[in-house]
Amino acid sequence: MFQLMRRGRRAFVSTLAISVVALSALASPVLAAGKTITAVMHSDLRILDPIFTSAYIARDHGYMVYDTLIATDSNFKIQPQMADWKISDDKLTYTFTLRDGLKWHDGPPVTAEDCVASLKRWAAVDSMGQQMMLFTASIEATDPKTITLKLKEPYALVLESIGKPSSRVAFMMPKRLAETPPDKQIPEQIGSGPFKFVQGEFQPGVKAVYVKNTDYVPRKEPASWTAGGKVVKVDRVEWITMADAQTAVNTLLSGDIDFMEIPPFDLLPALATNRDIKLQVLSKLGYQTIGRMNFLYPPFDDVKIRRAALLAMNQKDVLDALIGNPEYYRICGAIFACGAPFETDVGSESLVKANGMAEAKRQLAASGYDGTPIVLLAPGDVVTLKAQPIVAAQLLREAGFKVDVQATDWQTVVARRASQKPPKDGGWNMFFTNLTGADVANPVAHLQISARGKNGGWFGWPENAKLEAMRAAFARATSPEEQKKIATEIQREVYDQVIYIPLGQYLTTSAWRKSLTGVLDGPATPVFWNIDKSE
């Protein structure tokens, strides 16, 4: 999709001192026995429930602690993970049978009742799960190892829904946790996955620690994306938060950490010339960066004002500030991703051609906008989320909006965006985030175009019956041609109502010391099974 990086860019920025906080996080209170991987992820971890939030750091945490019934391999095929399955001849009954050896981290065996409760909690808030449940008559545990899902009518995306690789993932939990309402966080981290979470060493915003689950029985197939054998080859994984990217790069170069998920683009040349460092794009599907408005409160409860804001935006300004190197980004107005089956440019002209500012000013002046300030959340601690709010604020002000940029960190945004309070009482009007290619691949998977309002919709809570009807029609469509036609009309409606603002596509590069081997690629990376570490 994108060109590979060319070497020899500008020289490395002068080295900064390692912060006291980062050093203290690296110094474990107890010396870890065996092999330890120390990683700096794209964000710090504070919210631990991967169903409560769609944040990718919570998804990554989920893959450490939990497991899935089925999973997606590198050929986009669904494979058995915790369970095998059979489909009845009439396509109305799916029977999942749990494999042997599955145990929760606190000892009891995994049961079908646990998995039924987990599926129901996930399906209440996930876009694909919600659509699947519209077609579902029942999900029941018919014996301790058997989950039976019965449909009202054939639905071709059952397996793709339950086995989706990215947020929200259908992680299995003990029944007592899975019965927690999805708008409440689960009280403890007990899964059946390849790692155990060390609650006693968790420092929110500073460090998260995982140890090998010695009771985990991996599948015998080779690891492939989120499918196959999750063989853990190290004893311990530590996620260390370093908000300063320069500090993180320095610690990677010095060997104090082993892995950095997203180094800044301008520091990649320094890493590329170091013989002990490996650079690689792990998610070939890339990311779509987006802006989201709050539909519940002024001014963005008015579609005329949302349209003026859309016209003020352009992708090139955002991507130049965010990425800089055009070899890593692509201007793209397709909400289902460029280079993908449902690509179309319908509705995207002003974004991709950067020709909408004059019309934005005209439409805003005609809209009756009363100068209500836009509370725009601006996290400063995540490399891939710093630029968007700053550029957007400049463009919105140029169009005539008043903008209140509120500097914060990403985990505060993750918590605050879930609030439906008015902006003046701790709510918000606009925030920015990034979506993997897997999460925007089609109208059913794409959570951000769900238009269910407060009843299961994503943050911002648009309500649009027409859009939901078209998504249901897509789910029933039986030919690629019919699906493409419906997807195009969905994109037209998304732009017309400004359900969200796509701001372009980009790739990221991960970096790790060559003492690590077996790092897997995929749409939900990094994962830490299959990785070994030499001394």
N, C-alpha and C positions, 0 to 999 in steps of 0.2 A: 504494500500500500504506500509505503514511503521509501525514499532513498536511504541508503545506509549512511552512517556518519562519516564525514571526511575528517582526517586527522590534521593536526597542525593549526588549530585555531589559536586565539590569543593566549598569551602566557598565563601561567597559574597566578592567582591572586596571592598576595603575601599571607603567610601562615598566621593564624590566630591562636591564642592560648586556649587550652582545653578548660572548659568551665568547671568550677568546683562541684556543681551539681552532677555533671556528666561523670566526673571522676569518682564521686561517691557512689553513683549508681553502678559503675563498673566494679567497684570493690565490694564483693559479696560478703555478708556477715559470716557466712560459713563457706569454707573452701569446698567447691563442688568436686565430687569424686568423678573420675572418668572424663569423657569428652563433653565440652560445653561449646555451643555456638552462641556468640553474642551478636545481635543484629540491631540495627537502627531501622525501624519501619517508617512508613510514610507519615504516620501520625502517632501520637501517644494514645494509650488505651485507658479509657475511664468507664465507658458503658460496656458491660460484659455480655449482655443478652443479645445474641445475633438475630433474634426474632423481633425484639422490641425496637431495634434500629436497623436501618439498611446500610449504615456506615461500613465501609470496606474493612476498616481495622477490626470491627466487631465480627465481620464475616471471617477474616483471617484468624482471629481468636477462635471462632467456631470450628474451623477446620482442625485446629490443634486438639480441641477437647472433645468434640462430638463426631459422629459418623452419620452417613446417609444410607437410606435403603438401597438406592441405585445411584449411578454417577455417570458423568459424561467423559468419554475418552478423547484423544487428540484427533480422531476422525469424526467427531461430533456424534458418535454413536452412544446410546445408553447401554450401560453395562451393569451387571449385578455388583452390589457392594455388601451391604448387610443382608440382602435378600435376593433370591431369584424370583421369577414371576412367570405366570401363565395367563393367557388371554383367551376367553371363551370364543367359540366360533361366531357368535352373534356380536362380538366386540363390546359387550355390555358388562362383563365381569372380569376384573383383574384380581388375581390371587397372588399375594406375595408371601413367600415362605422364608423365615429367618434362618440363617445358617447357624451351624453349631459354634460354640465357643464365645458367644457375645455376652459380656458382663459389664455392668456399670462400674465406675471407678470405686464405688463404696461396697462392691461385692455381689449384690444380687444379679441374677440373669436378666438380660433384656427380654421383655415379653411383647407380644402383639398389642396388648392393651397400652403399654408405654408408647408404642409407635402410632397407634390410632390417635391418642391424645396429642402427640407431637404433630401429626399431620393436620389435625383440626386447628391447632393454635397457629401453625405456619400459614395455612390456607386462609385464615381470617384477615391477614394483612398483606400477603404477597399477591402481586398482580396476576401471575399465572395460577396461583392457588385459588384466588377468588373466581377466576373464569372457570377453572376445573370444577369448582363446587357448584356452579350453576347447572352443570350437567350431571352432578352426582346425586344418586338416590340415597346411598348409605356408605359408610366406612365402618367396618366392625372387626373385632377380634373374634374369629370363629374357633380358635383354639390358641394355646399359649404361644405358638410359633407361626400362626397364620393370620394375615390381614386380608380381608376381602373388601374390595371397593366395587360397588355396583353403580352403573350409570343409568340415567333416564333415557339417554339416546347415545349413539356412538360419538366419541370425542377422541380425536386423533392425537391430542397433546398430553395425555395422562402421564406417560413415561417422561416426556420432555419437561413436564412441570415438576414432578417429584425429583427428577434427576438433574435439574438445572444447576450449573456450576457456581453462579454468583448470586448476589443479594436479591431477595432474601433466599437463603438456602434452606431446604427442608431437613434441618438437623433433628436427629432423634434425641429425646431427653426422657428421664424417668417420668412416669405418669404424674407424680406429685408435683414436679416442676412444670410439666407441660400443661397442667390444669390452671396455671397462673394466667389471668387475662392478658392478652397480648399488649395491652396498653400499660401493663405493670411489669417491672423487671423481675426476673426469677431471682430467688434469694441465695442460691448457691450454684457453683459450677461443677456439676456432676454429669459426665458424659460417658461414652463407651469408646471414645476415639483413641488415637495412638499416643497422645500425651495427656498427662494430668496437670491441672492448673494448681500452682502452689499458692494458696490463698495467703498464707502467713508471710510471704515475701512480696506480695503485691503492694506496690506504691503507686496509686493512680497518678498518671501524668509523669511518672519517673521510671518505673520498672515493672515488667511482668515476667514471671518465671514459669517454665513448664518442665516437667521431668518425664522421662520415658515411662509409658504404661507397660510394665513388664507382663501384664496379663492379656495384652492385646494380641489377637490372632489375625495377622494380615492375610489377605487373599493371596493365592499362589500366582496370579497373573502379574506381569510386569506393570509397574506404575505408569500411568498415562493420564495426564491432566489430573482430574480428581477421582479417577477410577483406578482399578488394579490394586496391587499389594502396597499397603502403606507401611513399609518396613522402616522402623526407626533405628538409625545406626549411631546415634549419639545418646548421651545420658541426660542432657539438659540443654534447654534453649532459653536464653535471656533476651528479652526485648528491652533495649535501653532508649530512653527518650533523649534526643539532642536537638533542641529547637534550632540551634545554629548549624546550618548545613556545612559551613566551612569547618567547624569543629568536628563534625561527624566524618568528613572527608579526611581530616588530619589523623583521626584515630584509626580509620581504616588503613591509611598508608603506614602508620606506625605499628599496626598489628594488634592494637588494643581492642578492636572489634573485627568481626569476620565478614559481615554482610551489611550492605546499605541498599535499601530498596530503591530509593530514587535520589541519586546525586543530582545537584543542579547541572543544567546543561553547560554552563560556562566553565565548570570545573572538570568536565569529562576529559579534556585533553591531558590534564595532569595525571589523571588516573590511567589513561590509555598508554602513557609512556612508562608506566611502572610495571616491571616484569612480573611482579608478584600479584598483580590485580587482573581479574577477568571482568570484562564488560559484556553484557548481553541484554537484548530486548527479550523479556520473558513472556509478555503478552502481545503476540503478533496482531491481535484484534484491535489493540490500542484503546484509546479513551475518547469519549465525547465530553467536552466541557460545556456546562449549561448554566443559565440563570433561571431562577424560579421566583415568582411573585406570590404574595399572599392574597388570595381572592376574598378573604373574609372582611377586610377593612379598607377604607380609603387610603390612597387613591386607586389602588389596583383592583378594587371591586368593580370598577368601571372599565368595560372593554375598550372604550375610546381612548382612555388614558394608557391602558396596556399597549394598544396599538401604537400610540405615539412613542412609548418607551422602546418597543421593538424596532421602530424605524430609526431611532437614535443610535442603535447598536450597530457595530460591524465586526466581523470575525477577524479581519487582518490586524486591527489595532490590538485586540485581545491576545491573539496568538503570537504576535511579535513581542509583546510584553511578557507573556507567559513562557514561551519556548525560545524565541529569538531565531533559532536556526530553522529555516524552512524545510530542511531535509527531514525534520522530525514532525512537521505538522502539515495539515491539509485543510484548506478552506472548503467547507462542505455544508450545504444546506439541507442534506437529507437527514431526517430525524431517525431513520432506521439505518444510518451509516452509509457512507460512500464505499463502493466496492462490494456492497452486500446486495442480496437479491431484490430488496424493495427500495433501492435507491431511486430518488426522484428529486428534482429541484423546485417542485411546485411550492410557491409561497415564500421562497427564500431570497428573492432578488436583492432586497436592500441589505441583508446581512452579508451576502457573498460579494456584492459589488460596491458596498460602502457608499451608496448613493441616496440614503434616506433622510439625512439630517434636515434638509430644508422642509421636507414634508412632515417630519416629526415636529418641528417648530410650529408649522401651520396647524396640524391636527391638535397639538396640545393647547394652542391658543383658542381653538374652536371647541375644545372639550368641556370647558367650564372648570378646569383644574384650579383649585383655590389656594395653591401654594402649600398644601399639606406636605410636610417633610417626609421623604422616603427614608425609613430606617434600614440601612444597608449594612449587613454583617460582614466584617472584614477580618478573617483569621490571618494572623501573621506568622504562624509556626509551621505551615505545610508548604513546601516548595511549589506544588502544583495548584495551590489555591490562593496565593498571595496577590497575583496580578489582576485577576478578573474584577474584584470589587473596586480597585483603584481606577482602572480604565473605565469601567461602567459608570462610576461616579462622575468622572470628567465628561463623558458623553451625555449623560442625563442632564447635568448642569448646563451644558452647551445647548441642549434642546429647550431649557427653561424650567426644569424641575429643581426643587429644593431638595438637597440630599444630606442626610445625617449619617456619615460613615462612622460606625462604631467598631473600633479596633478590639479584637478579642483573639481567642485561640480556637482551633478547629473543634475540639471536644466540647467547648462551650456552645459553639454553633450547633453541633449535633444534638445537644440537649435543648437549646433554646428554640430551634426550628420546630420542635414538636409542640411548642406552646401555642395555644389558640387565644392567648390574651391579646388585648389591643397593643399596638406598638409602644404606646406611651407607658404601658404597664409591664414592660419586659418582653413584649412580643417582637414582631419584625415585619418588614415589608418585602425584603428581597435578600436572597443569599445565592451563593454559587457553589457548585459541586461538579464532580466528574463521574462519568458512567463508563463501565467497560463496554466493549463492543458486544459482548454476550448479553448484556443487560438491555440493549436497545435493538436487538436483532429483528424483532417483529412486533406487531401491535399487542400481542398477548403478553410477551415477556416484558415489554417496556412499561415499567411501573410508573414512570413520570407522566405518562399520558392517561393513566387511570383517572376517571372523572366522576368518582363516587361521592365527592364532597366530604363531609365529616364522617360519613359511613364507610370507612375503610379506604379512603383516598390517601394519597401521599401528601407530605407536607406542602402547604399552600391551599389544599382542599378545593380545587375546582369541581364544579358540578355541571355535567353536560350529558344529558340523556342521549342526544344524537351520537356523541362520540362513543358512549358505552354500547349503543346498539350496533354501531359499525364494528367495534372490537368483537362483539359476539358473532356478527356475521362473518368476520374473518376466521374466527375459530371454527365455524361450520363449513367454510369454503373447502371444496374438494379438489380444486385445480390450481396450479401455480398462476395461471392467467387471472383467475377470479381473485385470488389472494392479492396479486399485484394491483389490480384495479381498486380493491377495497383499501389497501394500504396507502395508495395515492390520495384517495378521498379523505382518509384519516389525517394524513399530513396537511391537506388543505384546511381542514377544520382546526387542527392544532395551531397553525399559523394565524388563521382568521380570528380565533378566540385568544390567541397568545397563551396557550396552556403552559408553555415554557419557551425559553429562548436558546436554541442550539448555537454554540459559539465556536464550533470547529472541532477537528479531530487531531489527536497527537499520539506519539509513542513515547514511552519512557524507557530508560536503560537502567538496569540494576548492576551493582558492582560487588564483587566479593573477592576475598583472598583465595589464591589458587590452592591453599591447603584444604579448601572445601571442594568436594566432588559430588556429582549426582544431583545438582540443582535442576529441578524440573521447570519446564515452561508450562504455560496454560493461561486461561482467562481469569483465574482466581489465585494468582501467584502473589507472593511467594508461599510455598508450603515447605515444611521442614522435615517431612519423611523423605526417605531415599538419599538424604545428604549424609556424607561421611566427612570426617575431619582428620587429617594427618597431623602429627605433632611437628 
